[in-house]
């Protein structure tokens, strides 16, 4: 299939390129704005002078215009290009902030977290998003969407990860438009009475009311958390164990309201509202109600990236059904993506959920028909099973490279969970909508609660059983961005080869596969040549990591706590085996001495010059005297030290003009960087 012959697909691809370019360039507002306006004016002139569309110049200018519009969309979203954004004002130090809660995030082990919109800064109008966190406190009443807080505080910049290859929470928040956070206690702010209501707040209160009504119906705790995720898009109450089961079973997409759920909802609405077609202009009214209800559901479920994408796409599907014209799913996908990225938020392009959602749907609509052509069983039951299996295989192949790149694992038994759950999902969603409606009316009968609770319980049990087959869960797979791109190239070439086989396509696919293998071999060679020593950051612990080729040795007195640090590093660096050893007080690194002074504070007398002096476990020592005795060239303090000690040592090093590195401030220390 020659997808590029469709204009919406061409323009969407060009728009994506423009957004990617804008994200890397971070331009000011004026250049892309003027460029887009001039090109649009030129397009108008070309359209007026060349009414027969005989000149190819119109197409080229359209592509260039769309590219500039993509850059402009990113430029408009950048805080630096918004005059009233708080980052363009003096916000350093303590200031008075008024912030309205816009989203309630899932609590961590130690804190409750919220996303807030800045309303005023020192009583002047301002805008922007910030992260707010509070220590967990049973006496503290959780905030709700639309609550307004006033406080006097200093914003803290969201930090990059302190250890190599850890999840970059700073980059994740940047894509959400957040660069600063506040850490407050319950006594450091006041809540304003009767804050102005927003449509998001109204939807959040509606969700809260529905959840309260469902709790009164005495659903099981795990079952209720799944019902909230399936029907309301709220996953905050799902336990870590249950979520891990769904992830390992390859069924986590069931918990995110996405194309599968919205597609089922569209079919239900089309069926329920069919009698309206008998009325004058009934089809138009039906289309309006269907689209309105779809977007109402999106609002109720919190406007996540997956549900916005799905509702946008199925709004186009509903319109094409209204026109009763042959539908091209690729055009619908392209138009929905174009609309979302241009109108809603171009930064959605860089969010994992958005990428996986579109990759899965595109793979289904492209690969599923090919799988059906490969085998078409005569028996109806076998044919239905093969159809469900084909959908599952297509979706998993579509998200496989992204999943390996971000999560480094693959559920081998995904087809079992999908084969058992997806056929019943229509019944589960339909019955769930009925349960919610009856719960709102206080007319939910106990027998329906029992049936639905049992149904959800069975689904959880199936998922749990599949997830327990650990031999079929492939974890800790090293997979980088280049491999992801080449893997999608292989998948693309494989699909077009299956569509219309010829020798050239076989050669192209073979070259892509060889390129994938060669890149893997090259990265393995690069790893085998590495000899790296670093001091990692961890509170109340000292961790040295030595990578020698594909072997890693961790020196620490608490090997259990460093599991995640070692695992993240090993996956990214393609480590084959790891070992642990007890920390020592001295090391030799490339013929240079590394001396560790721990809580005992013993400063040894040595004739060997000390290159690196490591301070750990808050030693009580006179650093001036230690410097005079040891004459180190570099002083490093890890995360096991008290902050007050680190600040004192830092002042001493500044006074003595010695390089000082605190891992809690600058991240892990690579010894090779100073050679």
C-alpha positions in Angstrom: 0.0 0.0 0.0 1.4 3.4 -1.0 0.4 5.3 2.1 2.2 8.5 1.0 -0.4 9.0 -1.8 -2.8 10.2 0.9 -2.6 13.9 1.5 -3.5 13.8 5.3 -0.7 11.2 5.9 1.9 13.3 4.0 0.9 16.5 5.9 0.9 14.7 9.3 4.4 13.2 8.7 5.7 16.7 7.7 4.0 18.2 10.8 5.8 15.5 13.0 9.1 16.4 11.4 8.4 20.1 12.2 7.6 19.3 15.8 10.7 17.2 16.2 12.8 20.0 14.7 11.1 22.6 16.9 11.7 20.5 20.0 15.5 20.4 19.3 15.8 24.0 18.2 13.6 25.6 20.9 13.2 28.7 18.6 11.7 32.0 19.7 8.2 32.8 18.6 8.8 35.4 15.8 10.8 33.5 13.2 8.4 30.5 12.8 5.4 32.8 13.1 6.6 35.1 10.3 7.8 32.2 8.2 4.4 30.4 8.5 2.5 33.6 7.7 4.6 34.4 4.6 4.3 30.9 3.3 0.5 30.8 3.9 0.2 34.1 2.0 2.3 32.6 -0.8 0.0 29.5 -0.8 -3.0 31.8 -1.2 -1.4 33.6 -4.2 -0.5 30.2 -5.8 -4.0 28.9 -5.3 -5.5 32.0 -6.9 -3.1 32.1 -9.9 -3.0 28.4 -10.5 -6.6 27.2 -10.3 -5.9 24.0 -12.3 -3.2 22.9 -9.8 -0.8 22.2 -12.7 2.3 23.5 -11.0 4.1 21.2 -8.5 5.2 24.3 -6.6 2.0 24.4 -4.7 2.7 21.0 -3.2 6.2 21.9 -2.2 5.2 25.1 -0.5 2.4 23.3 1.3 5.0 20.8 2.7 7.3 23.7 3.8 4.4 25.5 5.3 3.3 22.5 7.3 6.9 22.0 8.5 7.0 25.6 9.7 3.6 25.3 11.4 5.0 22.2 13.3 7.9 24.4 14.6 5.5 27.2 15.4 3.3 24.8 17.4 6.3 23.9 19.6 7.3 27.5 19.8 3.9 28.5 21.1 4.1 25.8 23.8 7.5 26.9 25.1 7.4 28.8 28.5 10.1 31.3 27.3 7.7 32.5 24.5 4.8 33.1 26.9 5.1 36.7 28.4 3.0 35.9 31.5 4.7 32.6 32.3 6.3 32.6 35.7 9.8 31.7 34.3 9.9 35.1 32.5 9.4 36.8 35.9 11.6 37.2 38.9 10.6 34.0 40.9 13.9 33.2 42.7 13.7 33.2 46.4 10.5 33.3 48.5 7.4 34.7 46.8 3.7 34.6 47.3 2.1 32.1 44.9 -1.6 31.3 44.2 -2.0 28.0 42.5 -5.0 26.0 41.4 -4.8 22.2 41.5 -5.4 20.8 38.0 -4.6 17.1 38.5 -4.3 14.6 41.3 -1.3 12.2 40.8 -0.8 8.8 42.3 0.7 9.0 45.7 4.3 7.8 46.2 5.4 5.9 49.3 6.2 9.1 51.1 4.2 11.9 49.6 0.9 13.0 47.9 1.5 14.8 44.6 -0.4 17.2 42.5 0.0 19.3 39.3 -1.1 22.9 39.7 -1.6 25.8 37.4 0.0 29.1 38.5 -2.6 31.9 38.9 -0.7 34.7 40.4 2.9 35.4 41.4 3.2 38.2 44.1 -0.5 39.1 43.3 0.3 39.6 39.6 -1.2 37.4 36.9 1.0 34.5 35.9 0.7 31.2 34.2 2.6 27.8 34.0 2.4 24.4 35.5 4.2 23.2 38.7 4.5 20.0 40.7 3.3 20.2 44.4 4.1 17.5 46.9 3.2 17.0 50.6 4.5 14.5 53.1 2.0 11.7 53.7 0.0 12.7 56.8 -3.2 11.0 58.1 -4.4 14.3 59.5 -4.0 16.1 56.1 -7.1 16.2 53.9 -6.2 15.4 50.3 -6.6 18.2 47.8 -9.1 18.0 44.9 -9.0 19.4 41.3 -9.9 23.2 41.3 -8.7 23.7 44.9 -6.7 27.0 45.2 -3.7 27.3 47.4 -1.8 30.4 48.6 1.6 30.1 50.1 5.0 31.8 50.5 7.8 29.6 49.2 10.7 29.1 46.9 10.3 26.9 43.8 12.7 24.0 43.4 14.0 23.1 39.9 13.2 19.5 39.0 16.5 17.7 39.0 17.9 15.3 36.4 18.6 11.7 37.7 21.7 11.6 39.9 22.8 8.1 38.7 23.5 7.0 35.1 20.6 5.4 33.1 17.9 6.0 35.7 14.4 7.2 34.7 14.6 10.8 33.7 11.7 12.3 35.7 12.9 15.8 34.7 12.5 15.1 31.0 9.2 13.5 31.6 7.8 16.5 33.4 9.3 18.8 30.8 7.1 17.2 28.2 4.2 18.0 30.5 5.3 21.7 30.7 6.6 21.4 34.2 10.1 22.5 35.3 9.7 23.4 39.0 8.2 21.9 42.1 7.2 22.9 45.6 7.5 20.7 48.7 5.1 22.0 51.3 3.7 20.8 54.7 0.1 21.2 55.8 1.0 24.3 57.8 2.7 26.2 55.0 -0.3 27.1 52.8 -4.0 28.2 53.0 -6.8 26.9 50.9 -9.1 29.6 49.4 -12.8 29.2 49.9 -15.1 28.9 46.9 -12.5 28.8 44.1 -13.8 29.3 40.6 -14.9 26.0 39.0 -13.4 24.6 35.8 -14.8 21.9 33.5 -12.0 19.6 34.8 -13.0 20.2 38.4 -16.6 19.5 37.6 -15.6 16.2 35.9 -13.4 15.3 38.8 -16.2 15.9 41.3 -18.5 13.7 39.1 -15.8 11.0 39.1 -15.5 11.3 42.9 -19.3 11.0 43.3 -19.4 7.9 41.1 -16.5 6.3 43.0 -18.2 7.1 46.3 -21.4 5.5 45.1 -19.5 2.4 43.9 -17.8 2.1 47.3 -21.2 2.1 49.0 -22.0 -0.9 46.8 -19.3 -2.9 48.6 -17.2 -4.0 45.6 -13.9 -5.7 46.5 -10.9 -3.3 46.8 -9.0 -4.8 43.9 -12.2 -5.1 41.8 -13.2 -1.5 42.5 -9.7 -0.2 41.4 -10.0 -2.1 38.1 -13.6 -0.7 37.6 -12.3 2.8 38.1 -9.5 2.3 35.6 -11.7 0.6 33.0 -14.6 3.1 33.1 -13.3 6.3 34.6 -9.6 6.3 33.6 -8.5 6.5 37.2 -5.6 4.2 38.0 -4.4 5.8 41.2 -6.0 3.1 43.4 -4.6 0.1 41.6 -2.1 -1.7 43.8 1.4 -2.1 42.6 1.0 -5.9 42.6 -2.1 -5.8 40.4 -0.6 -3.3 38.0 2.6 -5.5 37.7 0.4 -8.5 37.0 -1.3 -6.7 34.1 2.0 -5.4 32.8 3.7 -8.9 32.9 0.7 -10.5 31.3 0.8 -8.0 28.3 -2.6 -6.6 29.2 -1.8 -3.3 30.7 -3.5 -1.5 27.8 -6.8 -2.8 29.2 -6.3 -0.5 32.2 -5.9 2.6 30.1 -9.0 4.0 28.5 -7.9 3.9 24.8 -9.0 3.0 21.3 -10.3 -0.4 22.3 -12.6 1.1 24.9 -13.7 4.0 22.8 -14.3 1.7 19.8 -16.6 -0.5 21.9 -18.4 2.6 23.3 -18.9 3.9 19.8 -20.6 0.7 18.7 -22.8 0.7 21.8 -23.9 4.3 21.1 -24.5 3.7 17.5 -26.8 0.8 18.4 -28.6 2.6 21.3 -29.2 5.8 19.3 -30.2 4.1 16.0 -34.0 4.9 16.5 -33.1 8.6 16.3 -32.5 8.1 12.5 -36.3 7.9 12.0 -36.6 11.6 13.1 -36.3 14.5 10.7 -32.5 15.2 10.5 -32.2 12.3 12.9 -28.9 11.1 11.5 -27.3 14.6 12.0 -28.7 14.7 15.6 -27.4 11.2 16.2 -23.9 12.1 15.0 -23.9 15.2 17.2 -25.0 13.2 20.3 -22.5 10.4 19.6 -19.5 12.8 19.3 -20.8 14.8 22.3 -21.0 11.7 24.5 -17.6 10.4 23.3 -16.0 13.7 24.3 -18.0 13.8 27.6 -16.6 10.4 28.4 -13.1 11.6 27.6 -13.6 14.5 30.0 -14.9 12.3 32.7 -11.9 10.0 32.3 -9.4 12.8 32.8 -8.4 13.7 29.2 -5.4 11.4 29.2 -3.3 11.2 26.0 -4.6 7.8 25.0 -8.3 8.8 25.5 -7.9 12.1 23.6 -6.3 10.3 20.7 -9.0 7.6 20.7 -11.9 10.0 21.0 -10.5 12.2 18.3 -10.0 9.3 15.9 -13.4 7.8 16.5 -15.0 11.2 16.1 -13.7 11.1 12.6 -14.9 7.5 12.3 -18.4 8.5 13.4 -18.4 11.3 10.8 -17.4 8.9 8.1 -20.2 6.5 9.1 -22.6 9.5 9.0 -21.5 10.2 5.4 -21.8 6.5 4.6 -18.7 6.7 2.4 -15.8 4.2 2.1 -13.5 4.8 5.1 -9.8 5.0 4.9 -8.5 4.2 8.4 -5.0 5.6 7.7 -6.5 9.0 6.7 -8.6 8.9 9.9 -5.5 8.1 12.0 -3.5 10.8 10.3 -6.2 13.5 10.7 -6.7 12.7 14.4 -3.0 12.9 15.0 -2.7 16.1 13.0 -5.6 17.6 15.0 -4.2 16.5 18.4 -0.6 17.7 17.8 -1.6 21.0 16.2 -4.6 22.0 18.3 -4.2 20.3 21.7 -0.5 19.8 22.5 2.5 19.1 20.2 4.5 17.7 23.2 2.2 14.7 23.3 4.3 13.4 20.5 7.1 12.7 23.0 5.0 10.9 25.6 5.3 7.1 25.7 1.5 6.5 26.0 0.8 8.6 22.9 3.5 6.8 20.9 2.4 3.3 22.0 -1.3 4.1 21.4 -0.7 5.2 17.8 1.8 2.4 17.1 -0.7 -0.2 18.2 -3.6 1.1 16.2 -1.5 1.6 13.1 -0.2 -1.9 13.3 -3.7 -3.3 13.8 -5.2 -1.6 10.8 -2.2 -2.3 8.6 -1.0 -5.8 9.7 -4.3 -7.4 10.7 -5.7 -7.7 7.1 -2.4 -9.3 6.0 -2.5 -11.9 8.8 -6.1 -12.7 7.8 -4.9 -13.3 4.2 -2.2 -15.6 5.4 -4.7 -18.0 6.9 -8.5 -18.0 6.7 -9.9 -21.0 8.7 -13.1 -22.6 7.5 -14.5 -23.3 10.9 -16.2 -20.3 12.5 -14.9 -20.9 16.0 -11.3 -21.3 14.8 -11.7 -18.2 12.6 -12.9 -16.1 15.5 -10.0 -17.2 17.6 -7.6 -16.5 14.8 -9.1 -13.0 14.3 -8.6 -12.2 18.0 -5.1 -13.6 18.0 -4.3 -11.6 14.8 -5.4 -8.4 16.5 -3.3 -9.2 19.5 -0.2 -10.1 17.5 -0.5 -7.0 15.3 -0.8 -4.7 18.3 2.1 -6.3 20.2 4.3 -6.1 17.1 3.4 -2.4 16.7 4.5 -1.5 20.3 7.3 -4.0 20.7 10.2 -1.7 19.7 8.9 1.1 21.9 8.2 -1.3 24.8 11.7 -2.7 24.6 13.3 0.7 24.4 11.4 2.2 27.4 10.6 -0.8 29.6 13.2 -3.4 28.5 10.8 -6.3 28.7 8.4 -8.4 26.7 5.4 -10.6 27.9 5.7 -13.8 26.0 2.1 -15.0 26.9 0.4 -11.7 25.8 -1.8 -13.7 23.4 -3.3 -15.8 26.1 -4.5 -12.9 28.3 -5.8 -11.0 25.2 -7.5 -14.1 23.8 -9.3 -14.6 27.1 -10.0 -11.0 28.1 -10.7 -9.0 24.9 -13.7 -11.0 23.8 -15.4 -10.3 27.1 -14.4 -6.7 27.3 -17.5 -5.5 25.4 -19.6 -7.3 28.0 -17.5 -5.9 30.9 -17.7 -2.3 29.6 -21.4 -2.5 28.7 -22.3 -3.9 32.1 -20.0 -1.4 33.8 -21.8 1.5 32.2 -25.1 0.1 33.5 -23.6 -0.4 37.0 -22.4 3.3 37.0 -25.8 4.6 35.9 -27.7 2.5 38.5 -25.1 3.5 41.2 -25.7 7.2 40.5 -29.4 6.7 40.8 -29.0 4.7 44.1 -30.7 1.8 42.4 -27.9 -0.7 42.0 -29.2 -4.1 43.0 -27.0 -6.5 45.1 -27.2 -9.3 42.6 -25.7 -7.1 39.9 -22.9 -6.0 42.2 -22.2 -9.7 42.9 -22.2 -10.6 39.2 -20.0 -7.7 38.1 -17.6 -8.1 41.1 -17.2 -11.8 40.2 -16.6 -11.0 36.6 -13.8 -8.5 37.4 -12.4 -10.9 39.9 -12.2 -13.7 37.3 -10.4 -11.3 34.9 -7.9 -10.4 37.7 -7.4 -14.1 38.4 -6.7 -14.9 34.7 -4.2 -12.0 34.4 -2.5 -13.0 37.7 -2.1 -16.6 36.5 -0.6 -15.5 33.2 1.7 -13.1 35.0 3.0 -15.9 37.2 4.4 -17.8 34.3 7.7 -16.0 34.8 9.6 -18.2 32.3 7.7 -16.5 29.5 8.4 -12.9 30.7 11.5 -11.7 29.0 13.1 -8.9 31.2 16.2 -6.7 31.3 16.6 -6.6 27.5 19.1 -4.0 26.3 17.6 -2.0 23.5 18.6 1.5 22.5 17.1 4.3 20.3 19.0 3.2 17.2 17.7 -0.4 17.5 14.2 0.9 18.0 14.3 2.9 14.7 15.9 0.0 12.8 13.3 -2.4 14.3 10.5 -0.2 13.0 12.2 -0.1 9.6 12.3 -4.0 9.6 8.6 -4.1 10.6 7.7 -1.6 7.9 9.6 -3.5 5.2 8.2 -6.8 6.3 4.6 -5.5 6.0 5.1 -4.1 2.5 6.9 -7.3 1.5 3.8 -9.3 2.7 1.6 -6.9 0.8 3.3 -7.1 -2.6 6.3 -9.5 -2.6 9.2 -8.8 -4.9 13.0 -9.3 -5.0 13.8 -5.6 -4.2 11.8 -5.7 -1.0 13.5 -8.9 0.1 16.9 -7.3 -0.4 15.8 -4.1 1.5 14.5 -6.3 4.4 17.7 -8.3 4.4 19.8 -5.1 4.6 17.7 -3.8 7.5 18.1 -7.1 9.4 21.8 -7.1 8.8 22.0 -3.4 9.9 20.2 -4.3 13.2 22.7 -7.1 13.8 25.7 -5.1 13.0 24.6 -2.3 15.3 24.2 -4.8 18.1 27.7 -6.2 17.5 29.1 -2.7 17.4 27.6 -1.7 20.7 28.8 -5.0 22.3 32.3 -4.1 21.0 32.0 -0.6 22.5 31.0 -2.1 25.8 33.9 -4.6 25.8 36.3 -1.8 25.5 35.0 0.2 28.5 36.8 0.4 31.8 34.9 2.8 34.0 34.8 3.5 37.8 32.1 5.7 39.3 30.9 6.7 42.7 27.1 6.5 42.6 24.6 8.5 44.7 22.5 6.9 47.3 21.4 8.3 50.7 22.9 6.6 53.7 25.0 4.3 51.5 28.4 4.3 49.7 28.4 2.7 46.2 31.4 2.2 43.9 30.6 0.7 40.5 33.4 -0.7 38.3 32.6 -1.7 34.7 35.3 -3.7 33.0 34.0 -4.6 29.6 30.7 -6.6 30.0 31.4 -7.3 33.7 30.3 -5.1 36.6 31.4 -5.1 40.2 29.6 -3.1 42.8 31.5 -2.2 46.0 29.1 -1.5 48.9 28.1 -2.6 52.4 24.4 -2.8 51.5 24.0 -4.8 48.2 20.2 -5.1 48.6 19.5 -1.4 48.3 21.5 -0.9 45.2 19.6 -3.4 43.1 17.8 -0.8 41.0 21.0 1.2 40.4 22.9 -1.8 39.2 20.0 -3.2 37.1 19.4 0.1 35.3 23.2 0.5 34.6 23.6 -3.1 33.5 20.7 -3.0 31.0 21.8 0.2 29.4 25.5 -0.8 29.2 24.8 -4.4 28.0 26.4 -6.0 31.1 26.5 -9.8 31.0 27.3 -10.5 34.6 27.6 -8.6 37.9 29.2 -9.3 41.2 29.3 -7.5 44.6 32.1 -6.8 47.0 32.5 -5.2 50.4 33.6 -1.5 50.3 37.2 -0.8 51.0 39.0 2.3 52.3 41.5 2.5 49.4 41.6 1.7 45.7 44.0 2.1 42.9 42.5 3.5 39.7 44.7 3.7 36.6 47.8 4.0 38.8 46.2 6.7 41.0 45.2 6.4 44.6 41.6 6.6 45.7 41.3 7.1 49.5 38.0 6.7 51.4 37.5 8.3 54.8 34.4 7.0 56.5 32.6 7.7 59.8 35.7 6.8 61.8 37.4 9.9 60.4 40.8 8.3 60.4 43.3 10.2 58.3 46.1 7.8 57.4 49.7 8.9 57.0 50.9 7.9 53.5 53.8 8.7 51.3 51.8 7.9 48.2 50.1 10.9 46.7 46.3 10.8 47.0 44.5 11.7 43.8 40.9 11.3 45.0 39.7 11.8 48.5 36.2 10.3 49.1 34.3 11.4 52.2 31.5 9.0 53.3 29.3 8.4 56.3 29.8 12.0 57.7 33.3 11.6 59.2 34.2 14.1 61.9 37.5 15.4 60.7 39.3 18.7 60.2 39.3 18.8 56.4 41.9 21.6 56.4 44.3 19.4 58.2 43.4 16.3 56.0 44.1 18.4 52.9 47.5 19.5 54.2 48.4 15.9 55.1 47.1 14.1 52.0 47.3 16.8 49.4 44.4 15.4 47.3 43.6 16.8 43.8 39.9 16.0 43.9 37.5 15.8 46.9 34.2 13.9 46.5 31.3 13.5 49.0 28.6 10.9 48.4 25.0 10.7 49.6 25.8 9.1 52.9 26.9 12.4 54.4 24.9 15.0 56.3 24.0 18.1 54.2 25.5 20.4 56.8 28.9 18.6 56.6 28.8 18.7 52.8 28.2 22.5 52.8 31.1 23.0 55.2 33.4 20.9 53.1 32.4 22.7 50.0 33.3 26.1 51.6 36.7 24.7 52.6 37.4 23.4 49.1 36.4 26.8 47.6 38.8 28.5 50.0 41.6 26.0 49.1 40.7 26.2 45.4 40.2 22.4 45.2 37.6 20.7 42.9 34.7 19.5 45.1 32.0 17.2 43.9 28.9 16.3 45.9 26.9 13.5 44.3 23.6 14.8 45.9 24.1 18.0 43.9 26.0 17.0 40.7 25.1 13.3 40.4 27.4 10.3 40.2 31.1 10.9 39.9 33.0 9.4 37.0 36.7 9.0 37.9 37.8 8.7 34.3 36.5 12.2 33.5 39.3 13.8 35.5 42.2 11.9 34.0 
